[in-house]
Amino acid sequence: MKILITISALAMSASVMAQTLITDKKYTADPAPMVYGDRLYVYVGHDEWYEGQDKAGGGKEFNITEWLCYSTDDMKTWTDHGSVLRPSHFAWGDTITPGVGTAWAAQVVERAGKFYYYATLQGSGEYSGYAIGVAVADKPTGPFKDALGKPIVHDKMTDNGARGWWNDIDPTVLIDDDGQAYLCWGNGTCFMAKLKENMIEIDGDIWVVDVPRYTEGPWLSKRNGIYYLTYASQGFDYKEAIDYAMAKDIRGPWEPKGQVTGGAENSFTIHPGIIDFKGESYLFYHNATVTIDGHPGAIGRRSVCYSKLQYNPDGTMQYVAQSNVKAEPASTNIPTSQYPKITSDNRGMFLVKAPNAKEVIVDICNKKYSMTNDGKGNWTATTDPLVVGPHYYFIEVDGARVSDPASHTVYGCGLYASEIEIPEPAEEAAYYTFNKDVAHGQVRLCQYWSNVEQQMRQCYVYTPAEYDLNPKKRYPVLYLQHGMAENQTGWHNQGKMANIMDNNIAAGKTVPMIVVMDNGNCDYGFGSKPGESMADFGTSFTKVLTDDIIPFIDKTFRTKSDRENRAMSGLSWGGFQSFNITMTNLDKFSYLGSFSGAIFSLAGGDIKKAYDGVFADAANVNKKLHKIFIGTGTEENLGSKAVSEKLTAAGVNNVYYESQGTAHEWLTWRRCFNQFVQIIFK
């Protein structure tokens, strides 16, 4: 018997519990924790190195020849109980494969003073393929003996499985409050069945549990009357992650809840084990970060580790951020602020200091995450993976919705919101990324008097880098509109408009032009003003644009003030406004762009009757509008493609563009703007 000292890995942030690796110069995998008396026992497979292992494949790189057991009474000092079970203890097992072990994941449960070891191994003869056996002992550390003389589960019992000869791996057992025991297992397909009271025979039918992205490694647990099925799932980059589902009845329906943690470093496999011990909950799993005897961690040389597991008031699990996951401060943070952070698997990590708060929530894109108090007033949470691009978010402190003081705010959702941006790969983001090697234009805040509204207004105006160097040159003008519940700051802040223009002009892709961004009188959510109809929403902007803004811009800047050198485009409701204004003012504009435009009314109606029948005369439209651009994301459905097809059928020339993989979001609109400015004024 050996006494081990655990090796603690320093937590990378306040939002990550310290993670501990168990090692005594042995690689371990597939942890299965069990509490008995005042001790916690953890049963693991022993990953053994062998010559040529790193060149093996198809599962042969795994070499588990025995199962080991460790125990602790304080989660700090562990006792090594050595090898407690081997495949050779099962007479029906295949033990002849040279150089490669045949043991896989296992779990031990106690009932009436007996300890039952449910283990995966490769069978032989009529039980060829992977099968599940059960061994029994009088003590948690054995000796264990085969209790049945044959597998409790084998291929002939699960011919409806997805994996053929290795359907039957990774057993987990739950003994319910009423004494009924359940066995769950499977690779590719998740199987479940009742166990007889003797714990060594299936009782009745085997059923399939349908949960999303299920791969293998199930773990059954129960807490406060709720059943949990935690399992290795299809994660990112061909790595398994750990997902979970909840149910009020063990036969379901199971409600998927997403990931509880991401993939393991240096290993495409991961395996959960969940246990409560001395007032704390723990998630056990494995990664491959330890080097032993000069052999670095790898998919066949894994190390068991664990982290504290927290539950929300509704019973859902809080995400466990593994300490080996890299995280960097978000680009949208205020100076010196370390939070929010973005992890290498695109999660947001948030930290809010609120010592007197009772409840703190981070709300990102209308999904709420309960934050955990560390006892010192530091509230933390980690989100699910977020899609690339910018996201609005808020902090709720005891029900009050506020911006995050550690992050820049932008105008969106009809109010000032915090923003976090999940970065795209550098090459994909290059067109909107600041480039120090190109000349940069200016974005000017201009104030002017509106005779239409009898009040001061303001707009942002982009001038190209050459504007002040060529005092006699005049420039075409693009009027660029925001969407509903955003304002004139959106294209400059969230849209990265200036970077896109600078990069395109420097590359010779875009004609140098002036870009005007004004408030479209739709900077609030529709319905906020009592009695306002959808037909009236934002319509007051038309007269402001034609009577106030255009004259002000032409007077203040060196513009080419004829219709041939004037364009209008916008996103979402701004795209709808751009269509309405341009098509009813063809004497003022010769280019039109819609980016995810709210033009669904055109999609559903007779295009030739729109705007007093202007599209019925295709030749006239084609003569006056040199380009009609219609862009959208592939993940949204606002009728953009239908409008483009109807215009084409009516003989009206137009350019249709789809942003791949994006929805109604700024990444779509950046891409659309990038495409649009390359085809106008040419």
Secondary structure, 3 states (H helix, E strand, C coil): CEEEECEEECCCCCCCCCEEECCCCCEEEEEEEEEECCEEEEEEEEECCCCCHHHCCCCCCCCEEEEEEEEECCCCEEEEEEEEECHHHCCCECCCCCCCCCEEEEEEEEECCEEEEEEEEEECHHHCEEEEEEEEECCCCCCCEECCCCCCECHHHCCCCCCHHHCCCCCEEEECCCCCEEEEECCCCEEEEEECCCCCCEEEEEEEECCCCEEEEEEEEEECCEEEEEEEEECCCCCEEEEEEEECCCCCCCEEEEEEECCCCCCCCCCCEEEEECCEEEEEEEECCCCECCECCECCECEEEEEECCECCCCCECCCCCCCCCEEECCCECCCCCCCEEECCCCEEEEEECCCCCCEEEEECCEEEECEECCCCEEEEECCCCCCEEEEEEEEECCEEECCCCECEEEECCEEEEEEEECCCHHHHHHHCCCCCCCCCEEEEEEEEECCCCEEEEEEEEECCCHHHCCCCCECEEEEECCCCCCCCHHHHCCCHHHHHHHHHHCCCCCCCEEEEECCCCCCCCCCCCCCCCCCCCCCHHHHHHHHHHHHHHHHCCECCCHHHEEEEEECHHHHHHHHHHHCCCCCCCEEEEECCCCHHHHHCCHHHHHHHHHHCHHHHHHHCCEEEEEEECCCCCCHHHHHHHHHHCCCCCEEEEECCCCCCHHHHHHHHHHHCCCCCC
